[in-house]
Amino acid sequence: MSRPETPGAAAARIPPAEGLSVRVPATSANLGPGFDTLGLALALYDELDLELTAGGLEVTPYGDVPVDERNLVVRALRTAFAATGAQPAGLRLTYTSRIPHARGLGSSSAAICAGVVAALALRGVAADDPFALELAAGIEGHPDNVAPCLLGGLTVAYYEGRVARAVRLEPAAAVTPVVFVPPVRTSTEQSRAALPDVVPHADAAFSAGRAALLVAALTSRPDRLLEGTEDRLHQAFRLSAVPVTLRLLRALREAGIAAVLSGSGPSVLALCRSADEADEAVAVVAGVPPEAGGLQVYRPAVDRSGSVLLASRHAPPG
């Protein structure tokens, strides 16, 4: 995979950089019926601080992740550098991780996008360049999380042949997310393994209609969020393995709140229509029998900027 333009020409347009910092948002994919297609960026952020060095690799330890070439941020950096030119002599990186891991909030996609955006920025390529999405989706395996992470807002991701594409839409100002994060973890691979190979045509048609309605609900008709988040493709199969998530989802939807499984779970995303309804969602969940280990509650705004270059540090002339 390589960028159509000459990488060297892009690099020549910016001064030699010693390092930079990027910020990447959490994301929630699927949003109910938009399986592997719809994604929403959330204002909960990881940050990457990257420095070019004379040689070697240094990764400041964080979380329960490898700090060598197996690190996901490093892998994304290497992939993007390889696609646009030579590898730098050395790298030093510090990654500030705030997005909960293995909870359906796009922590892996955020790490991938941080590495891709940082490497491409050093080569003069912006985060909203289609090439960034192509690279990030190639690493992640599908574009529904990386698209909103790169572009912000609401995204509709799809493939044109084998090339990942996305359309960014502006969510309505009234949309107010609330995220409920159980203490259990799930993996995307295990969650996908629970899905059937085929579904009835009627269920596919139902979910297609609801996905179309959800796009309208999120952008201009928040009053249709509850109906728009109904799904028959994947949630029921995934929820059977996570009882606490099933209880949360049922309680919220029975209260008339548009709640969905966030990505592959176990987190639940409530797409509320106002701050008052967000308060109601928190109150509803407070009445659900608690899970051992507690439940984290986040009230992030919709992120509308996507991946952002925070700072770039350039070598002095000469």
Phi, psi and omega in degrees: 000126179216151181289138183301318179287162179289118182304321182299325179294320178295318182295327183291344183278350180240152180294158176302126185256138174274335181175177179198170177231137177231154177238136182229139183270159167291162179217157172234123183257162178079305179058034182098255187279349184275053187302124178061019185227306185270146177208150181230133178272139184239144185280061171227122199236144163258156178226144177240127172248119186239134175234140172273136183234177182287342179173158176087180178229126177234122178237117176296126183301141175205138177057203181253061183230153178293152181242029177236204184295346177282345180303135186295322177297316179297317178300319178293319176301311182300317181298315182290321177296316181297326182283345185235006180150204183278158175288142173296159180298317181207158181226140170231124182225145174236124182244121177264112187256113178245342180281124180303137182275143175056039181236008179082024181242020171074031180296321178293317179296323178297317179297318179297312182295323178300313180294316180296313182296318180297312181297316181292325178299323177292343178254011176079022181248129185279160182295332181270007174292135180305335180294326178298317178295319180299315179295311184297318179293326177296325179283315184288324181106340176201155191263000191292333175268319184291330180298306178293331178295320180283319192256340185076172177066211178259133179234146172249110184257147181200175177246135171253099193067241177254008184259126179288135177228164177205148172245128179265135177237154181266117178293150177298146183298333183286341184294122186233102183282147167226134183242131178247120188245107176291163181286342181285158177245152172225157175249146179300321181297314180294321181295319179292330180295338180280350184278142177287158179288329180225155174229155178300146180304321181298322179290321178296317179295320178301311183292326177298316178296319179291325177297318177296318178296323181296321177300316178296319182295318183286335184259330184212345184229067180303339178294350180253015183296321183297311179292323184293340181263009176288142186217144174231010185266319191218330191296315183301323182289322182283326185290336182298336182268353184229083186303321182296321179294319178299318179296316180297314183296316180297315182298317181292314183290326176295336176274003178085018182255132183286092181248143181221161170290128180277114184058231177266008177086183006273001182294153177245132177253123173260122178261090186273161184260358181191169176295325179296319179291328175297319175299319179297320180299317179297320180294320179298314182294328178297337179270357178277137180310130185291154176262145177302131181101349176085174183227128177269140179238126177241144176236065181283147170289170169289128174280131183245005184250335183073209181285131189232136171279113184277322183200151175226128184250123186252147177293144177296149181298150178082000000 
